[in-house]
Amino acid sequence: MKTSNYLGWLGMSFLAISAVSVQAADIRVGFGLDALTLDPGNHRSRETETIVRNMYDGLLTRDAKMKVVPELVSSWKQIDPTNYEFKLKQGVKFHSGDEMTAEDVKFTFDRIIKKDMIDGKSSPRAGLLGPLKDVTAVDKYTVRFTLASPWAILPSMLPFQELVSKSFVQKVGDKAMATQVNGTGPFKLVDWRRGDSITMERFAGYYGGSAEIPPVGQAKADRVIFKIIPENASRIAALLAGDVDIATELPVHMMKQIESSKNAVVMKVRGTRSFFVSLNNTKPPFNNPLVRQAANHALDKKLLIARIMQNTATPINGVLSPDAFGFDASLKTYDYNPALAKQLLAQAGFPNGIDVTLDVEGSFAETAQAIGSLLTKAGIRTKVVVGEGTVLRTKWLQDKNKTGDMWFTSWGNGSLDPEDIFAPTLKTNDRGNSAGYSSGVVDGMLSAASTETNAAKRADLFVKAQKQVNADAPWIFLWVPEDVYGVSKRLKGWQPSADSRVNLHRAYIQ
Amino acid sequence: MNLGKLLERVFQLIPVMLGVSAIVFLMMLVTPGDPVDIMLGEQQATTEQRDALRKDMGLDLPAAQRFVHFLKNAAVGNFGYSYFHRRPVSEVILERLPATVELTVAALLIALLVAIPLGVLAAVKKNTWMDRLATLGSLLGISMPGFWFGLLLMLVFGVWMQWLPISGRSDIASQVPIVTHFLTLDALLALNFEVFVSAVSHLVLPALTLGLPMAAVLTRVTRTSMLEVLRQDYVTFAHAKGLTTRRVLFVHALRNALIPTVTMAALEVGSLLGGSMIVETIFGWPGLGRVVVESIFTRNYPLIQAAILLYALTYVMVNFFADLLYTVLNPRVRL
């Protein structure tokens, strides 16, 4: 065979194979990280949860507006500050065909909250259930959750947990749960090639999903494939080539490329992560509130959001996202005013300005450089120091004596409840309080809010705490970015959700 | 080579492995960052939960004790537990290793198949346009950063022409049972031509990205070495004896000229192993390199230690085989 013929033949075979391998009813997702395990009780990884959630349902879930709604339960109520009762839907089947009962719910949660329950080790998800002490099966379809102390956010935290089958786990063992799936979700596991792809197919016995999120019924797609493509550019290339239908975590600078393509669009949704520059409140110069206020006035957030974030972020004046419970929209805005910033610095005793450093992780260096140059213009002469995330977290969160000046950082708030962002980042000595901020008033209000069961009173406590923090300005308040996705035009019935899940129950290819 | 010499070489491995283990351990010890902190992230965990995790990971013990513990266990093939994956380290490594080996072997084959003929051609046709083209090509290959070259190939053959898939090992891998963990072999064993072509087409771009820069280096080495050999008296004598040019080139000259190429190829296996980390990330290739990179970021000490030990062992073994190959290429070489 002549060389040219041979090459032609080779090319034709590849084309033929590519054509065969693309089936219209399959949805392919280009995803950055692989699942660590398929056992919903034995990981602490957001990516794992996103993948697993398509095969396992939970007692509760969230709708497109992030409202907590029933999924496997028909209703729930709070009996007293430490007791909740859930009524399960009847006739819900696991992939194995067994019916889900209260015993499965009890088993699922015992496995997470009790010690050494998963192959002799404790579940890394226990922390997500706070003071949950006991789960009891009242009857076949009723379960009661008992807390050791009042914890208002239990319903907001339950969408993070998925239900396993007691008999299945007991039959196959904990180890096998890492690779075998028997959930109540819309898709069944077909094959998991670690690091490469996870393939799922429609579960014909699916009960239909949450009644609050129509349409209810079986999954529309025949198969769903999560393809693991860690590199951003490769994920986008795969989308443009038609290899995947959804590319997650699209970098904003690549949006134009997608927008100008014929076969894909950009979809955005406001995420749940608040960004801020933590100012070291424990030592000069940022132990002076005037200097902290000056820093807030020194930044032109609108400009930064427009130029660097390509308008994919919402500015904030406090810790909470506008979507969070108890968000106060009336907080004072620190307007961009470099002259005022200089004046505040002079008032604080720094008429000639100050010299400080700004720590940042490599991936955000560009943003930090822009922030640094704006601060410098206002007299806060900033040197940007790029470091590795792990090292910076140790420096700012573990070390007793805080040595840095400023840290460009963020904190996630998947539950959209202040409890898991406000308290950890701003309560005195709490685990995420990088600024070393300490306010008796705020501490008191946050403690009261964490046990307050009346929603209106609780929201009020958070509003007051936000006003105090806004006035004290322990950080330079920045923004909540949007999650950006590249989505094939042929994919219908799917939209991104703020909790960054990719639930494909209702999606289909047209 | 006699058995005594062989055993001597095997015993030489022991200090090398010990040295590598100690260096890796020390480097991890001085690198800041707390694995417990990374694992728990922003989530709530009590001090007891943190301490329990630290104890489970064996991080509560003094460094020296941890090192001895690691050596003792490694000696019997136990590399510990990857808390990040919540599985034994050896399981994670063995699962990912075949993909990396498949990719590295493919890249090595591409490098040798391109470099040797091109190097010989450039030497024989010295100072002609063919020689200049080969030199220019190899210069380009050496200068281009791997990740950029990979993205370029992806753009041209994946996005524009859509001839080759962009990421993964195969879309239809699930159609063949896992026997050897090498997908191309498994597909052949199952006589599934469709999966085989899919596997090969997925392999082409990453293997080219990894293999062509190496081919560039080897082309230059082969050319230089071939030029030198062609000037030797015995080659002139062979020509004078009336042997055909082909016979002189491939039987007499090339065998000797290949010794530096083999040495270089063996040394370059180190770059292949290192480069595979980048190429695997770009092409979503589910190999060991990617897991190692992830492990470095998550301070997954047991996995890093085991993987680097494996890399070191591979490197030493490949160079050992290169030494053996010298004796085949030139029987006068004695080890």
Contacts between the chains, C-beta under 8 A, distances in Angstrom:
chain1	res1	chain2	res2	distance
A	11	B	163	6.2
A	13	B	197	5.6
A	14	B	163	5.5
A	14	B	164	6.3
A	14	B	197	7.1
A	14	B	201	4.9
A	15	B	163	6.8
A	17	B	194	6.5
A	17	B	197	4.9
A	17	B	198	5.3
A	17	B	201	6.3
A	18	B	162	7.1
A	18	B	163	7.9
A	18	B	165	6.8
A	18	B	201	7.7
A	20	B	172	8.0
A	20	B	194	6.8
A	21	B	171	4.3
A	21	B	172	5.5
A	21	B	198	6.3
A	22	B	171	8.0
A	30	B	167	7.7
A	34	B	286	7.8
A	36	B	84	6.9
A	36	B	85	5.6
A	36	B	86	6.8
A	37	B	85	7.4
A	37	B	86	5.9
A	37	B	87	7.9
A	42	B	86	5.7
A	43	B	86	7.1
A	44	B	39	6.7
A	44	B	40	7.0
A	44	B	41	6.9
A	44	B	43	6.4
A	121	B	56	6.9
A	121	B	86	7.7
A	122	B	49	7.9
A	122	B	52	7.1
A	124	B	39	7.3
A	124	B	40	7.8
A	126	B	49	7.1
A	127	B	40	7.5
A	127	B	43	5.2
A	127	B	44	4.4
A	127	B	45	4.7
A	127	B	46	7.7
A	127	B	49	6.5
A	128	B	43	6.6
A	128	B	44	7.5
A	130	B	44	7.2
A	178	B	86	7.2
A	178	B	87	6.9
A	190	B	174	6.4
A	191	B	173	7.7
A	191	B	174	3.9
A	193	B	169	7.0
A	193	B	173	5.7
A	193	B	174	7.4
A	193	B	286	6.6
A	194	B	95	5.9
A	194	B	96	7.3
A	194	B	286	6.2
A	195	B	96	6.3
A	195	B	99	7.5
A	195	B	286	2.9
A	195	B	287	7.4
A	195	B	290	6.4
A	195	B	291	7.2
A	196	B	99	7.9
A	196	B	168	5.0
A	196	B	169	5.2
A	196	B	173	7.3
A	196	B	284	7.3
A	196	B	286	4.0
A	197	B	168	5.9
A	197	B	171	7.7
A	197	B	173	7.8
A	199	B	174	6.1
A	225	B	171	7.6
A	227	B	167	6.4
A	227	B	168	5.7
A	227	B	284	6.8
A	228	B	168	7.5
A	228	B	284	5.6
A	228	B	286	7.0
A	229	B	166	7.7
A	229	B	167	4.6
A	229	B	168	7.6
A	229	B	284	4.0
A	230	B	281	5.1
A	230	B	284	6.3
A	230	B	290	6.7
A	231	B	281	5.3
A	231	B	282	4.8
A	231	B	283	7.9
A	231	B	284	7.2
A	233	B	151	5.6
A	233	B	154	7.9
A	233	B	282	7.7
A	234	B	151	7.6
A	234	B	154	6.4
A	234	B	166	6.1
A	234	B	167	5.6
A	234	B	282	5.5
A	234	B	283	6.6
A	234	B	284	6.2
A	235	B	167	8.0
A	237	B	151	7.7
A	237	B	154	5.2
A	237	B	155	6.5
A	237	B	158	5.7
A	237	B	159	5.1
A	237	B	166	5.3
A	238	B	158	7.7
A	238	B	166	4.7
A	238	B	167	5.7
A	240	B	159	5.1
A	241	B	158	5.2
A	241	B	159	4.8
A	241	B	162	5.7
A	241	B	166	5.8
A	242	B	162	7.5
A	243	B	158	7.7
A	243	B	165	6.4
A	243	B	166	5.5
A	243	B	167	7.2
A	388	B	33	7.2
A	389	B	297	7.9
A	390	B	32	7.1
A	390	B	33	3.3
A	390	B	34	7.4
A	390	B	37	7.5
A	390	B	38	5.8
A	390	B	297	7.2
A	390	B	299	6.4
A	391	B	32	4.6
A	391	B	33	5.7
A	393	B	33	7.8
A	393	B	37	6.1
A	393	B	38	7.8
A	394	B	32	5.5
A	394	B	33	6.0
A	394	B	34	5.8
A	394	B	37	6.7
A	395	B	32	7.9
A	397	B	37	7.3
A	398	B	34	6.5
A	398	B	37	6.5
A	411	B	42	6.0
A	412	B	42	5.8
A	420	B	44	7.0
A	424	B	42	7.1
A	424	B	44	7.2
A	431	B	42	8.0
A	431	B	44	7.4
A	431	B	45	7.9
A	432	B	42	6.2
